[in-house]
């Protein structure tokens, strides 16, 4: 698969509006801004010393004509002094720019992550995680390169070009005009040619990546390849791709050959032309001496190199401005109203009476499809309310709305008789817990994952929660016990073990309202029995809303709601619903129990 590279970042058009947006980055420099401006002073000093170097070199050569050794020694010491100063100025320039950039980007990274975590679920339903990751990695890396190196180099090259032309004009206006006519054009042509060759190299890389995809797919699905006796087909597919790579790489090699010839003929030809014309003017007496000619050639080389570099740096700055715009787009997204550092002790405990009154809802990404229509039900404190129905009926949507992941289209949801939008969001969610079907654990230890429900929990509380969740036995069975690393997304644990860790986490949180979203549907019978026992402990003394796939797990529910096509079509206990002639619940029940 072709990898996303920083070189692929889109460029932004540089205008006053985009530059204004990009300058917002300085807001994140906070008390480090002075380092950037001090760095600019050292940048000017570095450029000034660089411009003095060719002039002194010319004066040193003139000492040969004048046969003045003492003067030559003085100038040589001066040149060494300039090099020492340039080294010192460069050190401070780089150190200050890096210091300013790293502190600013650290603030931006934190602000970006803080805002991302606080953004509503409606935002995540429309964005890909990979895209958001690239904002934090590729876009910020682009800003890092630009602020530590590119801006400084761009300004330095600009100063060298402008300063170089001023000094050249003083040495010889005629020679300057001649140099202006050829050197910048050849330098820009070299940049354009070089960029074209890089594009060709990228084409080769892309084709190699495509060939790797074929290898990867074939080896991953080798059983299928052999089962269909399609080895010859895969070999041919790979052979064709390899041929394409060779074709493009050979063409790229030819272009690189042309480029090498171009550099030798044109760039060095320019130097020869400038030197020849300079010697002609020196012989005619229009240029003062050999020293001035040497200075002129050196300034011309500086200017040519700067022209070559500045075009590439301008492109990098365009990419950085584009990256800044994309980062600020995310920073300007409106977050949910969540406090910066909530304390569990400050949560106002709610009882847990839930009421849905004429609730209708459509997802923001597809507003034309009504997922819930006029949903009405009540869940009193301590009750177990089960929601069943076919796939896509809107069962999980009910839990998302109760957690305020999305805003309802119409109607109202009450908790303890108070509209959920009148609650502080942290307080509302702090009184709820969800045990989902697909439990995602974080890559730390079992202890950290259980304590996620209550970060300041004691060891005794964590052990008690694990015991009540039927998790203590398997945790104690690991050599590292509670310090066992669960691996990324909990992959080192079985489904039943992950589920019991999630139950322990919920128990530790001690919620008033518990949401079980098909919590046992993907487990084997033995794991389901252990998890079901743990769930019974968890549901004790709190309002439970159970979204069920397996009807066997909800027979003892106080009330079962049958959701079909966004509406509650049946309501009652297991016994009441099983007696309904041609009822959806009865049909679902007959289907499941006849298959089991």
KETORSE-130791 format. One record per residue (C-alpha): residue number from 1; x, y, z; residue in three letters. Coordinates in steps of 0.5 Angstrom, whole numbers. Each point is the difference from the previous one (the first is absolute). Example, Ala and Ser with C-alpha at 12.3 -4.5 7.8 and 13.67 -1.06 7.14 Angstrom:
% KETORSE-130791
PT,1,25,-9,16,ALA
PT,2,2,7,-2,SER
This chain:
% KETORSE-130791
PT,1,0,0,0,UNK
PT,2,3,7,-2,UNK
PT,3,2,3,6,UNK
PT,4,-3,7,2,UNK
PT,5,7,5,0,UNK
PT,6,1,7,2,UNK
PT,7,2,1,-7,UNK
PT,8,-7,-1,-2,UNK
PT,9,-3,6,4,UNK
PT,10,-4,5,-4,UNK
PT,11,2,7,-1,UNK
PT,12,-4,6,2,UNK
PT,13,0,6,-4,UNK
PT,14,4,6,3,UNK
PT,15,-4,6,1,UNK
PT,16,-2,5,6,UNK
PT,17,-5,-5,2,UNK
PT,18,4,-6,1,UNK
PT,19,6,3,3,UNK
PT,20,-5,4,5,UNK
PT,21,-2,-7,2,UNK
PT,22,7,-3,0,UNK
PT,23,2,6,5,UNK
PT,24,-5,-3,5,UNK
PT,25,5,-5,2,UNK
PT,26,4,5,3,UNK
PT,27,-6,1,5,UNK
PT,28,3,-7,3,UNK
PT,29,7,2,1,UNK
PT,30,-3,4,6,UNK
PT,31,6,2,4,UNK
PT,32,5,-3,-5,UNK
PT,33,-1,5,-6,UNK
PT,34,6,4,2,UNK
PT,35,4,-6,-2,UNK
PT,36,-2,1,-7,UNK
PT,37,1,7,-1,UNK
PT,38,7,-1,4,UNK
PT,39,1,-5,-5,UNK
PT,40,-1,4,-6,UNK
PT,41,5,5,2,UNK
PT,42,5,-5,0,UNK
PT,43,-2,-2,-7,UNK
PT,44,1,7,-2,UNK
PT,45,7,0,3,UNK
PT,46,1,-7,-3,UNK
PT,47,-2,3,-7,UNK
PT,48,4,6,1,UNK
PT,49,7,-4,2,UNK
PT,50,-2,-5,-6,UNK
PT,51,0,6,-5,UNK
PT,52,6,3,3,UNK
PT,53,4,-7,-2,UNK
PT,54,1,1,-8,UNK
PT,55,2,7,1,UNK
PT,56,6,-1,5,UNK
PT,57,2,-6,-5,UNK
PT,58,0,5,-6,UNK
PT,59,4,4,5,UNK
PT,60,5,-5,2,UNK
PT,61,1,-2,-8,UNK
PT,62,2,7,-1,UNK
PT,63,6,-1,5,UNK
PT,64,3,-4,-5,UNK
PT,65,0,6,-5,UNK
PT,66,2,5,5,UNK
PT,67,5,-5,3,UNK
PT,68,-2,2,7,UNK
PT,69,1,-6,5,UNK
PT,70,-2,4,6,UNK
PT,71,-6,2,-3,UNK
PT,72,-2,-7,-2,UNK
PT,73,2,-2,7,UNK
PT,74,-5,5,3,UNK
PT,75,-6,-2,-5,UNK
PT,76,1,-7,1,UNK
PT,77,-1,1,8,UNK
PT,78,-6,4,-2,UNK
PT,79,-2,-6,-4,UNK
PT,80,1,-5,5,UNK
PT,81,-4,5,5,UNK
PT,82,-6,1,-5,UNK
PT,83,0,-8,0,UNK
PT,84,0,0,8,UNK
PT,85,-5,5,0,UNK
PT,86,-5,-4,-5,UNK
PT,87,1,-6,4,UNK
PT,88,-2,3,7,UNK
PT,89,-6,4,-4,UNK
PT,90,-2,-6,-3,UNK
PT,91,0,-4,6,UNK
PT,92,-4,5,4,UNK
PT,93,-5,1,-6,UNK
PT,94,-1,-8,-1,UNK
PT,95,-1,-1,8,UNK
PT,96,-5,6,1,UNK
PT,97,-4,-2,-6,UNK
PT,98,0,-8,2,UNK
PT,99,-2,3,7,UNK
PT,100,-6,4,-2,UNK
PT,101,-2,-5,-5,UNK
PT,102,0,-6,5,UNK
PT,103,-4,4,5,UNK
PT,104,-5,3,-4,UNK
PT,105,-1,-7,-4,UNK
PT,106,-1,-3,7,UNK
PT,107,-5,5,2,UNK
PT,108,-4,-2,-7,UNK
PT,109,1,-7,1,UNK
PT,110,-3,0,7,UNK
PT,111,-6,5,-2,UNK
PT,112,-1,-4,-6,UNK
PT,113,-1,-7,4,UNK
PT,114,-4,4,5,UNK
PT,115,-5,2,-5,UNK
PT,116,0,-6,-4,UNK
PT,117,-2,-4,7,UNK
PT,118,-5,5,1,UNK
PT,119,-4,0,-7,UNK
PT,120,-7,-3,0,UNK
PT,121,-1,-7,-3,UNK
PT,122,-4,3,-6,UNK
PT,123,7,3,-2,UNK
PT,124,4,-7,0,UNK
PT,125,-6,-3,-4,UNK
PT,126,2,4,-6,UNK
PT,127,8,0,1,UNK
PT,128,5,-6,-1,UNK
PT,129,5,-1,6,UNK
PT,130,5,-1,-5,UNK
PT,131,-1,7,-3,UNK
PT,132,0,3,7,UNK
PT,133,6,-4,2,UNK
PT,134,4,4,-6,UNK
PT,135,-2,6,3,UNK
PT,136,4,-1,6,UNK
PT,137,6,-3,-3,UNK
PT,138,1,2,-8,UNK
PT,139,-3,7,1,UNK
PT,140,3,1,6,UNK
PT,141,7,-3,-2,UNK
PT,142,-1,5,-6,UNK
PT,143,0,6,4,UNK
PT,144,6,-3,4,UNK
PT,145,4,0,-6,UNK
PT,146,-2,7,-2,UNK
PT,147,1,4,6,UNK
PT,148,6,-3,2,UNK
PT,149,4,0,-7,UNK
PT,150,-4,2,-6,UNK
PT,151,-3,7,2,UNK
PT,152,7,2,3,UNK
PT,153,4,-3,-6,UNK
PT,154,-5,3,-5,UNK
PT,155,1,7,3,UNK
PT,156,8,-1,0,UNK
PT,157,0,-2,-7,UNK
PT,158,-5,6,-2,UNK
PT,159,5,5,4,UNK
PT,160,6,-3,-4,UNK
PT,161,-4,1,-6,UNK
PT,162,-1,7,1,UNK
PT,163,6,2,4,UNK
PT,164,4,-4,-6,UNK
PT,165,-3,4,-5,UNK
PT,166,1,7,3,UNK
PT,167,8,-2,1,UNK
PT,168,0,-3,-7,UNK
PT,169,-3,7,-3,UNK
PT,170,6,4,4,UNK
PT,171,5,-5,-3,UNK
PT,172,-2,1,-7,UNK
PT,173,-7,1,-3,UNK
PT,174,1,-3,-7,UNK
PT,175,3,-6,3,UNK
PT,176,-7,0,5,UNK
PT,177,-4,1,-6,UNK
PT,178,3,-6,-4,UNK
PT,179,0,-5,6,UNK
PT,180,-8,2,2,UNK
PT,181,-1,-2,-8,UNK
PT,182,2,-7,1,UNK
PT,183,2,-2,7,UNK
PT,184,-7,0,3,UNK
PT,185,-4,-3,-6,UNK
PT,186,5,-6,0,UNK
PT,187,-1,-1,8,UNK
PT,188,-7,0,-1,UNK
PT,189,0,-4,-6,UNK
PT,190,4,-5,5,UNK
PT,191,-5,0,5,UNK
PT,192,-6,-1,-5,UNK
PT,193,4,-6,-3,UNK
PT,194,2,-3,7,UNK
PT,195,-7,0,2,UNK
PT,196,-2,-3,-6,UNK
PT,197,5,-6,1,UNK
PT,198,-2,-1,8,UNK
PT,199,-8,-1,-3,UNK
PT,200,3,-5,-4,UNK
PT,201,4,-3,6,UNK
PT,202,-7,0,4,UNK
PT,203,-4,-4,-6,UNK
PT,204,5,-5,0,UNK
PT,205,-1,0,8,UNK
PT,206,-7,-1,-1,UNK
PT,207,0,-6,-5,UNK
PT,208,5,-3,5,UNK
PT,209,-5,1,5,UNK
PT,210,-5,-3,-4,UNK
PT,211,4,-6,-2,UNK
PT,212,1,-1,8,UNK
PT,213,-8,0,1,UNK
PT,214,0,-6,-5,UNK
PT,215,5,-4,4,UNK
PT,216,-4,2,6,UNK
PT,217,-7,-2,-2,UNK
PT,218,3,-7,-3,UNK
PT,219,4,-2,6,UNK
PT,220,-6,2,5,UNK
PT,221,-5,-4,-5,UNK
PT,222,5,-5,-2,UNK
PT,223,-6,-6,2,UNK
PT,224,-4,4,-5,UNK
PT,225,5,0,-5,UNK
PT,226,1,-7,0,UNK
PT,227,-7,-2,1,UNK
PT,228,-2,3,-6,UNK
PT,229,7,-2,-4,UNK
PT,230,1,7,-2,UNK
PT,231,8,0,2,UNK
PT,232,1,2,-8,UNK
PT,233,-5,5,0,UNK
PT,234,4,4,6,UNK
PT,235,7,-2,-3,UNK
PT,236,-3,4,-6,UNK
PT,237,-3,6,4,UNK
PT,238,7,1,4,UNK
PT,239,4,-1,-7,UNK
PT,240,-4,6,-3,UNK
PT,241,1,4,6,UNK
PT,242,7,-1,0,UNK
PT,243,1,1,-8,UNK
PT,244,-4,7,2,UNK
PT,245,5,2,5,UNK
PT,246,6,-2,-5,UNK
PT,247,-3,5,-5,UNK
PT,248,-1,6,4,UNK
PT,249,7,-1,4,UNK
PT,250,4,0,-7,UNK
PT,251,-4,6,-2,UNK
PT,252,2,3,7,UNK
PT,253,7,-2,-1,UNK
PT,254,0,3,-7,UNK
PT,255,-3,7,3,UNK
PT,256,5,0,5,UNK
PT,257,6,-1,-5,UNK
PT,258,-3,6,-4,UNK
PT,259,0,4,7,UNK
PT,260,7,-2,1,UNK
PT,261,2,3,-7,UNK
PT,262,-4,6,1,UNK
PT,263,3,2,6,UNK
PT,264,7,-1,-3,UNK
PT,265,-1,4,-6,UNK
PT,266,-5,5,2,UNK
PT,267,2,2,8,UNK
PT,268,8,-1,-1,UNK
PT,269,-1,3,-7,UNK
PT,270,-3,6,4,UNK
PT,271,6,1,4,UNK
PT,272,5,-1,-6,UNK
PT,273,-5,6,-3,UNK
PT,274,0,5,6,UNK
PT,275,8,-2,1,UNK
PT,276,1,2,-8,UNK
PT,277,-4,6,0,UNK
PT,278,3,2,7,UNK
PT,279,7,-1,-3,UNK
PT,280,-1,4,-6,UNK
PT,281,-3,6,4,UNK
PT,282,6,0,5,UNK
PT,283,5,0,-6,UNK
PT,284,-4,6,-3,UNK
PT,285,1,3,7,UNK
PT,286,-8,0,1,UNK
PT,287,1,-5,6,UNK
PT,288,6,3,5,UNK
PT,289,4,-7,1,UNK
PT,290,0,-7,1,UNK
PT,291,-3,0,7,UNK
PT,292,-6,4,-2,UNK
PT,293,-1,-6,-5,UNK
PT,294,1,-5,5,UNK
PT,295,-5,3,4,UNK
PT,296,-5,1,-6,UNK
PT,297,1,-8,-1,UNK
PT,298,-1,-2,7,UNK
PT,299,-6,5,1,UNK
PT,300,-3,-3,-7,UNK
PT,301,1,-7,3,UNK
PT,302,-4,2,6,UNK
PT,303,-6,3,-3,UNK
PT,304,0,-6,-5,UNK
PT,305,-1,-5,6,UNK
PT,306,-4,5,3,UNK
PT,307,-5,0,-6,UNK
PT,308,0,-7,0,UNK
PT,309,-2,-1,7,UNK
PT,310,-5,5,1,UNK
PT,311,-5,-3,-5,UNK
PT,312,0,-7,4,UNK
PT,313,0,4,7,UNK
PT,314,-6,4,-3,UNK
PT,315,-4,-6,-2,UNK
PT,316,2,-3,7,UNK
PT,317,-3,7,3,UNK
PT,318,-7,-1,-4,UNK
PT,319,0,-7,3,UNK
PT,320,1,2,7,UNK
PT,321,-6,6,-1,UNK
PT,322,-4,-6,-3,UNK
PT,323,1,-4,7,UNK
PT,324,-1,6,4,UNK
PT,325,-7,1,-3,UNK
PT,326,-2,-7,1,UNK
PT,327,3,-1,7,UNK
PT,328,-4,7,2,UNK
PT,329,-6,-3,-3,UNK
PT,330,0,-5,5,UNK
PT,331,2,4,5,UNK
PT,332,-6,5,-1,UNK
PT,333,-5,-6,0,UNK
PT,334,-5,1,6,UNK
PT,335,1,-5,5,UNK
PT,336,-5,-3,5,UNK
PT,337,-1,4,7,UNK
PT,338,5,-4,4,UNK
PT,339,4,2,6,UNK
PT,340,7,0,-1,UNK
PT,341,1,-4,7,UNK
PT,342,-6,-3,3,UNK
PT,343,1,-3,7,UNK
PT,344,-4,-6,1,UNK
PT,345,-2,2,7,UNK
PT,346,-4,7,-3,UNK
PT,347,-5,-5,-4,UNK
PT,348,-7,2,2,UNK
PT,349,-3,-7,1,UNK
PT,350,-6,-2,-4,UNK
PT,351,-5,-5,2,UNK
PT,352,-1,-3,-7,UNK
PT,353,-8,1,-3,UNK
PT,354,1,0,-7,UNK
PT,355,-6,3,-5,UNK
PT,356,0,0,-7,UNK
PT,357,-6,5,-3,UNK
PT,358,-2,0,-7,UNK
PT,359,8,-1,-2,UNK
PT,360,2,1,-7,UNK
PT,361,7,-1,-3,UNK
PT,362,4,1,-7,UNK
PT,363,7,-1,0,UNK
PT,364,3,7,-2,UNK
PT,365,4,-4,-6,UNK
PT,366,-7,-3,-3,UNK
PT,367,-5,5,2,UNK
PT,368,-5,-3,-5,UNK
PT,369,-1,-7,4,UNK
PT,370,-3,1,6,UNK
PT,371,3,-5,5,UNK
PT,372,-5,1,6,UNK
PT,373,-7,2,-1,UNK
PT,374,-5,2,6,UNK
PT,375,4,-5,5,UNK
PT,376,-4,0,7,UNK
PT,377,2,-4,6,UNK
PT,378,2,1,8,UNK
PT,379,5,-4,4,UNK
PT,380,-1,1,7,UNK
PT,381,6,0,5,UNK
PT,382,3,-7,1,UNK
PT,383,-4,-3,-6,UNK
PT,384,3,-4,-5,UNK
PT,385,-3,2,-7,UNK
PT,386,2,-4,-6,UNK
PT,387,0,2,-7,UNK
PT,388,-1,-5,-6,UNK
PT,389,-1,0,-7,UNK
PT,390,3,-1,-7,UNK
PT,391,7,3,-2,UNK
PT,392,-1,7,-2,UNK
PT,393,-6,1,4,UNK
PT,394,4,6,4,UNK
PT,395,1,-4,6,UNK
PT,396,7,2,1,UNK
PT,397,-2,7,-2,UNK
PT,398,-4,1,7,UNK
PT,399,6,-1,4,UNK
PT,400,4,5,-4,UNK
PT,401,-6,5,1,UNK
PT,402,0,-1,7,UNK
PT,403,8,1,1,UNK
PT,404,-1,6,-4,UNK
PT,405,4,-2,-6,UNK
PT,406,-5,3,-5,UNK
PT,407,-5,6,1,UNK
PT,408,-7,-3,-1,UNK
PT,409,-4,3,-6,UNK
PT,410,-7,1,4,UNK
PT,411,-3,-3,7,UNK
PT,412,3,0,7,UNK
PT,413,5,-5,4,UNK
PT,414,-1,1,7,UNK
PT,415,4,-2,6,UNK
PT,416,-3,0,7,UNK
PT,417,-5,5,-3,UNK
PT,418,5,5,-3,UNK
PT,419,2,1,-7,UNK
PT,420,7,-3,-2,UNK
PT,421,2,6,-3,UNK
PT,422,-1,4,6,UNK
PT,423,5,-5,4,UNK
PT,424,8,2,0,UNK
PT,425,2,-5,-6,UNK
PT,426,6,-3,5,UNK
PT,427,-5,-1,5,UNK
PT,428,-5,-3,-4,UNK
PT,429,5,-5,-3,UNK
PT,430,3,-1,7,UNK
PT,431,-6,-3,2,UNK
PT,432,0,-5,-6,UNK
PT,433,4,-6,-2,UNK
PT,434,0,-4,-6,UNK
PT,435,2,-7,-1,UNK
PT,436,0,-1,-8,UNK
PT,437,0,-6,-4,UNK
PT,438,7,1,-3,UNK
PT,439,4,2,6,UNK
PT,440,6,4,-1,UNK
PT,441,5,0,5,UNK
PT,442,6,5,0,UNK
PT,443,7,-2,-1,UNK
PT,444,2,0,8,UNK
PT,445,0,-5,6,UNK
PT,446,-7,-3,2,UNK
PT,447,1,4,6,UNK
PT,448,0,7,-4,UNK
PT,449,-6,-3,-4,UNK
PT,450,-4,-2,6,UNK
PT,451,1,7,3,UNK
PT,452,-2,4,-6,UNK
PT,453,-7,0,3,UNK
PT,454,3,3,6,UNK
PT,455,7,3,-1,UNK
PT,456,1,1,8,UNK
PT,457,-2,-7,2,UNK
PT,458,4,-4,5,UNK
PT,459,3,-7,-1,UNK
PT,460,-6,-3,5,UNK
PT,461,-5,4,-5,UNK
PT,462,3,-3,-6,UNK
PT,463,1,-7,3,UNK
PT,464,-8,0,2,UNK
PT,465,-2,2,-7,UNK
PT,466,4,-5,-3,UNK
PT,467,-3,-5,5,UNK
PT,468,-7,2,-1,UNK
PT,469,1,0,-8,UNK
PT,470,2,-7,0,UNK
PT,471,7,2,-2,UNK
PT,472,4,-1,6,UNK
PT,473,2,-7,-1,UNK
PT,474,3,1,-7,UNK
PT,475,3,6,2,UNK
PT,476,4,-4,6,UNK
PT,477,2,-5,-5,UNK
PT,478,4,4,-4,UNK
PT,479,8,1,2,UNK
PT,480,-1,7,1,UNK
PT,481,-7,0,3,UNK
PT,482,-3,7,-1,UNK
PT,483,6,3,-3,UNK
PT,484,-1,-4,-6,UNK
PT,485,1,4,-6,UNK
PT,486,-7,-1,-5,UNK
PT,487,3,1,-6,UNK
PT,488,-2,5,-5,UNK
PT,489,-8,0,0,UNK
PT,490,0,-6,5,UNK
PT,491,2,-5,-5,UNK
PT,492,4,-4,5,UNK
PT,493,-6,-2,3,UNK
PT,494,-6,-4,-2,UNK
PT,495,-7,3,-1,UNK
PT,496,-3,-2,6,UNK
PT,497,6,2,4,UNK
PT,498,0,7,-3,UNK
PT,499,-8,1,1,UNK
PT,500,1,-2,8,UNK
PT,501,6,6,0,UNK
PT,502,-5,4,-3,UNK
PT,503,-6,-2,5,UNK
PT,504,6,1,6,UNK
PT,505,1,7,-3,UNK
PT,506,-8,2,0,UNK
PT,507,0,-3,7,UNK
PT,508,5,4,3,UNK
PT,509,-3,6,-3,UNK
PT,510,-7,-1,3,UNK
PT,511,-4,3,-5,UNK
PT,512,-8,1,2,UNK
PT,513,-1,-2,-8,UNK
PT,514,3,-6,-3,UNK
PT,515,0,-1,-7,UNK
PT,516,1,-7,-3,UNK
PT,517,1,0,-7,UNK
PT,518,-1,-7,-3,UNK
PT,519,6,-2,6,UNK
PT,520,0,-7,-1,UNK
PT,521,-2,-1,-7,UNK
PT,522,7,-2,-3,UNK
PT,523,2,-5,6,UNK
PT,524,0,-8,0,UNK
PT,525,-5,-3,5,UNK
PT,526,5,-1,6,UNK
PT,527,2,8,0,UNK
PT,528,-7,2,-1,UNK
PT,529,-2,-4,6,UNK
PT,530,6,4,4,UNK
PT,531,-1,7,-3,UNK
PT,532,-8,-1,1,UNK
PT,533,1,-1,8,UNK
PT,534,5,6,0,UNK
PT,535,-6,4,-4,UNK
PT,536,-5,-2,5,UNK
PT,537,5,3,6,UNK
PT,538,1,6,-4,UNK
PT,539,-8,1,-1,UNK
PT,540,-1,0,7,UNK
PT,541,-3,6,3,UNK
PT,542,0,4,-7,UNK
PT,543,-4,2,-6,UNK
PT,544,2,-5,-5,UNK
PT,545,-1,1,-8,UNK
PT,546,2,-7,-3,UNK
PT,547,0,0,-8,UNK
PT,548,0,-7,-1,UNK
PT,549,1,-5,-6,UNK
PT,550,0,-6,4,UNK
PT,551,-7,0,3,UNK
PT,552,2,-6,5,UNK
PT,553,3,6,4,UNK
PT,554,-6,4,1,UNK
PT,555,-5,-4,2,UNK
PT,556,0,3,7,UNK
PT,557,0,7,-2,UNK
PT,558,-6,4,3,UNK
PT,559,-2,3,-7,UNK
PT,560,2,-2,-7,UNK
PT,561,-1,5,-6,UNK
PT,562,0,-3,-7,UNK
PT,563,3,6,-5,UNK
PT,564,-2,-1,-7,UNK
PT,565,2,5,-5,UNK
PT,566,1,5,5,UNK
PT,567,-7,-1,4,UNK
PT,568,-1,-4,6,UNK
PT,569,-5,-4,-2,UNK
PT,570,-1,-5,6,UNK
PT,571,1,1,7,UNK
PT,572,0,-5,6,UNK
PT,573,3,-6,4,UNK
PT,574,3,-6,-3,UNK
PT,575,-7,-4,1,UNK
PT,576,-4,6,-2,UNK
PT,577,3,1,-7,UNK
PT,578,1,-8,-1,UNK
PT,579,-8,0,0,UNK
PT,580,-1,5,-5,UNK
PT,581,-2,-3,-7,UNK
PT,582,4,1,-6,UNK
PT,583,4,5,5,UNK
PT,584,7,2,-2,UNK
PT,585,3,-3,6,UNK
PT,586,-3,-6,0,UNK
PT,587,2,-1,-7,UNK
PT,588,8,2,2,UNK
PT,589,-1,-5,6,UNK
PT,590,-2,-6,-4,UNK
PT,591,5,1,-5,UNK
PT,592,6,0,5,UNK
PT,593,-3,-5,5,UNK
PT,594,-1,-5,-6,UNK
PT,595,7,1,-3,UNK
PT,596,3,-1,7,UNK
